[in-house]
Amino acid sequence: MIMEIATPTTLMEQLLGIQVPIICGPMYPCSNPELVAAASTAGAMGVVQPISLTYVYGYDFREGLRYIKQLTTQPIGMNALIEQSSRRYHQRMVEWLDIALEEGLRFFITSLGKPSWVVDRVHASGGVVFHDVTERKWAEKGVESGVDGLICVNNRAGGHAGTKSAQVLFEELSDLQLPLVCAGGIATPADYKQALLIGYSGVQMGTRFIASTECQASAVYKQAIVEADEDDIVMSERVTGVPVALINTSQLQLSGLSSGKFARWLLKWNTSKHWMRLVYVLRSLWQLKSASLDVSGKKEYWQAGKSVSGIHSVKTVAEIVKQFH
Ligand SMILES: Cc1cc2nc3c(=O)[nH]c(=O)nc-3n(C[C@H](O)[C@H](O)[C@H](O)COP(=O)(O)O)c2cc1C
C-alpha cells in the first residue's frame, strides 16, 4: 500500500483551502479589492487590508467584502492589525473582525501584540489565524494565544521588514511545531523553491503583486519596482516613524532616511511619544496613500522589498501565480 505523506506545503493548502501555498500579503495602501480577489481566483490566498479597503478605496467594510466575494468564489482572508494604539481603534478592529466572520471569512493574519482575542473569536467560528513575527519573542506570544501558523517576516521583506534572514528565522522557530510561512524576498519560482527547501510550508508575497495588472498602484510606482535592484531598497523612518522598506528615489535621498530632529526629540519623551506616534501614523497613512496612487509620479515614497531584483515586468496575477503551480 502506498502511504500519502502530507508535506508542509499540502498541509498549508489544506488548512487554508487553497491550491498553491502562496499568500498575497495584506498591503497598505496597495491591497485593492480587485487584487485580493484575483489572487484567490488564481489559487493563492488574497488577504484584505481593512484600512486600505475603507480609507484608500472608500468601501464600507461589509460592502467591500461583498464586492470581493462577487469577484471570486474562492476563500479570502483578512489582516487584523491588533496594535492597541487607542480604544476606538481596537473597537473598530473588533467590529471589522466580527463582520468578516459573518461574511464567511475564515483566515486571519494578525500582526503586532498578543493575538488571543482574535484567536478566540476565529476558532469559535472554525477559522484559522496566522501571526506575523520577526523574532522568537513575538512567536511565543502567538503560540501562547493558540495561533495556527506563523508568518516569518525576514530582512528582505517589503513593508516593516524583520532583521533576520529567512534561514536564521526558520531555525529560530522550527521547534514550535507550527506551519511557518516565509515572508520577504520571494518573487521567482527559484526564490520559492529555496524557501521550501529551507523547510517553510509556503510563502507570503507582497512586492511581486504590486507589479501586477490588477493592483491599482500607479504605473510609475510599478515601473519603479520593475527597474529597481535590491541595492535600491533602503530602510527609512522618514514616513512612518519606524523603519519601512522603500525604493531609494531621488526624493527620498533629498529628505533623508531618518525621522526629523523635532520628531526624534518628541519621540524621546513618554508624554509626547504616544501623540507623536499618532501624528506619524495619520500622516504616513495619508502620505503612502497619495504617493502610491499618484499618477504623476511626483511623490516618490514607494514601498517595496528586496524581491524587486526578481521582478522584470508587470504581469497579471494569474500569470504570477501560475509560475508557482
Ligand atoms: C506596500 C506594502 C504594504 C504592506 N502593508 C502591510 C500591512 O498593512 N499589513 C501587513 O501585515 N503586512 C504588510 N506588508 C507586508 C506584506 O504583507 C508581506 O509580508 C511582504 O510584502 C513580503 O515581502 P515582499 O514584499 O518581499 O514579498 C506590506 C508590504 C508592502 C510591500
The ligand as an SDF file (V2000), in Angstrom:
LIG
                    3D

 31 33  0  0  0  0  0  0  0  0999 V2000
    3.4420   48.2480    0.1340 C   0  0  0  0  0  0  0  0  0  0  0  0
    3.4110   47.2450    1.2520 C   0  0  0  0  0  0  0  0  0  0  0  0
    2.4950   47.4020    2.2740 C   0  0  0  0  0  0  0  0  0  0  0  0
    2.3920   46.4500    3.2940 C   0  0  0  0  0  0  0  0  0  0  0  0
    1.4190   46.5960    4.2520 N   0  0  0  0  0  0  0  0  0  0  0  0
    1.2270   45.6090    5.1680 C   0  0  0  0  0  0  0  0  0  0  0  0
    0.1270   45.6680    6.0700 C   0  0  0  0  0  0  0  0  0  0  0  0
   -0.6610   46.5990    6.0640 O   0  0  0  0  0  0  0  0  0  0  0  0
   -0.0180   44.6370    6.9510 N   0  0  0  0  0  0  0  0  0  0  0  0
    0.8470   43.5730    6.9900 C   0  0  0  0  0  0  0  0  0  0  0  0
    0.6640   42.6710    7.8110 O   0  0  0  0  0  0  0  0  0  0  0  0
    1.8910   43.4950    6.1350 N   0  0  0  0  0  0  0  0  0  0  0  0
    2.0900   44.4750    5.2210 C   0  0  0  0  0  0  0  0  0  0  0  0
    3.0940   44.3620    4.2950 N   0  0  0  0  0  0  0  0  0  0  0  0
    3.9350   43.1330    4.2670 C   0  0  0  0  0  0  0  0  0  0  0  0
    3.3830   42.1120    3.2290 C   0  0  0  0  0  0  0  0  0  0  0  0
    2.1290   41.6170    3.6050 O   0  0  0  0  0  0  0  0  0  0  0  0
    4.3740   40.9470    3.0190 C   0  0  0  0  0  0  0  0  0  0  0  0
    4.6300   40.2820    4.2220 O   0  0  0  0  0  0  0  0  0  0  0  0
    5.6980   41.4320    2.4410 C   0  0  0  0  0  0  0  0  0  0  0  0
    5.4500   42.3140    1.3820 O   0  0  0  0  0  0  0  0  0  0  0  0
    6.5360   40.2630    1.9490 C   0  0  0  0  0  0  0  0  0  0  0  0
    7.7250   40.7350    1.3990 O   0  0  0  0  0  0  0  0  0  0  0  0
    7.9250   41.0080   -0.1860 P   0  0  0  0  0  0  0  0  0  0  0  0
    7.4180   42.3910   -0.4180 O   0  0  0  0  0  0  0  0  0  0  0  0
    9.3780   40.8760   -0.3740 O   0  0  0  0  0  0  0  0  0  0  0  0
    7.1560   39.9950   -0.9610 O   0  0  0  0  0  0  0  0  0  0  0  0
    3.2490   45.3340    3.2890 C   0  0  0  0  0  0  0  0  0  0  0  0
    4.2100   45.2020    2.2580 C   0  0  0  0  0  0  0  0  0  0  0  0
    4.2860   46.1280    1.2510 C   0  0  0  0  0  0  0  0  0  0  0  0
    5.2870   45.9310    0.1390 C   0  0  0  0  0  0  0  0  0  0  0  0
  1  2  1  0
  2  3  1  0
  2 30  2  0
  3  4  2  0
  4  5  1  0
  4 28  1  0
  5  6  2  0
  6  7  1  0
  6 13  1  0
  7  8  2  0
  7  9  1  0
  9 10  1  0
 10 11  2  0
 10 12  1  0
 12 13  2  0
 13 14  1  0
 14 15  1  0
 14 28  1  0
 15 16  1  0
 16 17  1  0
 16 18  1  0
 18 19  1  0
 18 20  1  0
 20 21  1  0
 20 22  1  0
 22 23  1  0
 23 24  1  0
 24 25  2  0
 24 26  1  0
 24 27  1  0
 28 29  2  0
 29 30  1  0
 30 31  1  0
M  END
$$$$
